[in-house]
């Protein structure tokens, strides 16, 4: 059994308990009112669970955009414990309120860890893509992997769902695994074995950045 499998097998119940509404939305200041918006709709990975909000990858994204002179304002509408269905329910109001230029969708992990139907997750994510593009926003879809202890059939179907979403939406930027180079490194994971540490956040940003960059340009 791999380290990735062991850590998720032992600690997955912890994530199922983390379903409270822990939300961090960056309020726009007057100086940001004229900037195009990047809206991040995710779960605990993007909500900086267990660490200081200011060191989460979304906050680091704000800093990097400023340092590289990209005139965007970031709104983090991520909620710990959210599933794809939760994100889909919240998205219409978020699109109406913020009118984003770019939407980053980072959801699906909680669907998988709860064993929800893969077809339903895929349908929800596709609807989120359609809604975002229908509001004239560009989309980045961040993929996630489910550990092998969920069974080879389920994990294969889960991975395939994201791959099919990529193929069905050629205009969408796609990051296959947001926890790449993190999930299998214990020193980059919190004690629960599920959430990345503060030290891992720059790597999270790097995993996203190359796929976000074409949308910024």
N, C-alpha and C positions, 0 to 999 in steps of 0.2 A: 504494500500500500504506500503510495507516494505521500510526501509531507503535505502537499496541497490537500489530498484526500483526508488524511488524518485530522488536520486542523479544522477542516470544515465539518467532518463527521462529529467531532467532539463538541464543537462550539455553535453549530447551526441553530440550536434551540435558543441561544442568546439573541440572535437576530430576529427570531420570531417574536420575542418579547419586546423588541425595540420598535413598537408600532405607534408610539405616541407622536403627536404632531409637533415635531421639532423643526421649526421653519426659520429660514433666514432669507429675507428679501431685502436687497440693497435699495434703499430709498433714493430716488433721483434728487440731486441738489439743483439749484437754479443754474449752476454752471454746466450741468449735464443735460439740460432740457433739449438742446438742439443737436445732441449727439445721437447717431443711430444706436439702437439697443441690441445687445446680445442677451437673450433670455435662456437661462439654464433651468431645465425642468428635470430634476433627478431625485434620487433617494439619498440614503445616509452617506454614500460615497461623495456626493457633491454637497451635502449639507454639513460637511466637516464634523461628523459625529465623533465625540470623545476628545476633540482637540479645540484649540482656540480658533474662532472663526476667521481671524485675521491671517492665519497661516494655511487655511484650506486652499485647494487648487484653484477654486473660483476667485478667491481674493488675489492669489498670485497671478491669475490671468489678467485681472484689472491692472496690476502693476506692470505686467509685461506689455500690455497694449499701450500703456502710457509711455514706457521706456522706448518703445519702437515706433512711437508716433502714429498709432492707429486711433482715430478719434471715435472710439466706441465707449458706451456706458454699459456695464454688466449688471443685469438683474438676476439674482440667484433665488429662484422659486422652488428650491429643492426641499423635500420633506422626508425625514427618516421614516422608514417603514412603508413608503409608498410603493404600490404596484403599478403596472401599466394602466390598469383600470382607473386608479386614483389620479394618475397623471392626465389621462384622457378627460376625466370629469372636470379637472381644474383648468385645462388648457384654454377652452373658449374664452373664459373671463380674463385669463392672463393675456391672451392675444388682443382682446378688446382694450384692456387697460394700458398695455405697454406698446403695442404696435411694433414688435421687434423686427429688425432687419435680418437677424439670424436667431434660430432656435436650436439649442443643443439638447437633445433628448437622451437622458442617461437613466433608463429604467429597464425593468425586466428581471433583475436579480432576485427581487423578493417573490416574483411570480414563480421562478424556478425553485427557490428554496422552500416554498410552500407546496410545490408539486402541482401548481395550477396547469390547466391544459395549455400546451404550447400554441395550439391554433388560436386560442383566445388572446394570448399575449401578442402574437404576431398581428392579429386583427386590430388590437388596440394601438399598437405602435404604428401600423399603417394608417390608421385614422388620425393619429397625431401628426404624422408626416403630411397627410392630405390637408388637414386643417391649417397647419403652419404654412404650407405652400399656397394654400388658398388665400391666406392673408398677405401674400407676397413676401414671405420670409424664406430665406435659405435655411437648409437643415443640415445639421451634423448629428448622426446617430452613433452613440457610443455603445458598443457591444459588451457583453459580459459572458463569462463561462460558468458552467455549473460543474461541481466536482464529480468525479466518476462514481462515487458511492450512491448516486441517485439512479444508477443503472445505465448500462451502455446505450440502451434504446432511447431513454429519455434525454440523456446528455447529448446524444447525436441529433435528436430532433430539435433540441434547444439551440444548438449551434447552427443547425441548418436553417432554422427560422430567421436568424439574423443574416445569414448568407443570402437567403431568398429575398429578404427585404432590400439588401444591397442591390441584388440583380434586378429587382422590380422597380427600383428608384434610382436610375443612373445619375440624376442630378443631385442626389444626396451624398454628402461626404460621409464616410464610414470608418470608424475606428473599431477593429475586430474585438479587442479586449482591453478595456480601460485599465485593468490591473496588471497588464503585461510587465514583467520584470519586477513585480511587487508581491503578488499573491504567494509565490513559493519561497519568499525570503522572510523568515521569522522576524528578523531585526527591523523589517519595514511594516510589520503588522502589530496592531494593538494586542493586549493580552487576551482579548476575546477571540483572536485568531481570524477575525472577519474584516475588521475595519483597518484601513491604512493609518499609520502614525503620521505625526507632523513631519517627520523626516522624509516620508514617502511622497509628500505632496508635490514637490518639484518634479518628481518622476511622473506623477499623474498628469501634471500640466504638459510635460514633454510628450506623453502618449497622445494627448488631445491636440497639441499645438500644430503639428504637421498637417493634420486633417482640417483644422480650422483655418489655417493660413490661406488656402485658395478662396475661401468664402470672404475673407477680409479684403482680398484684392479685387 
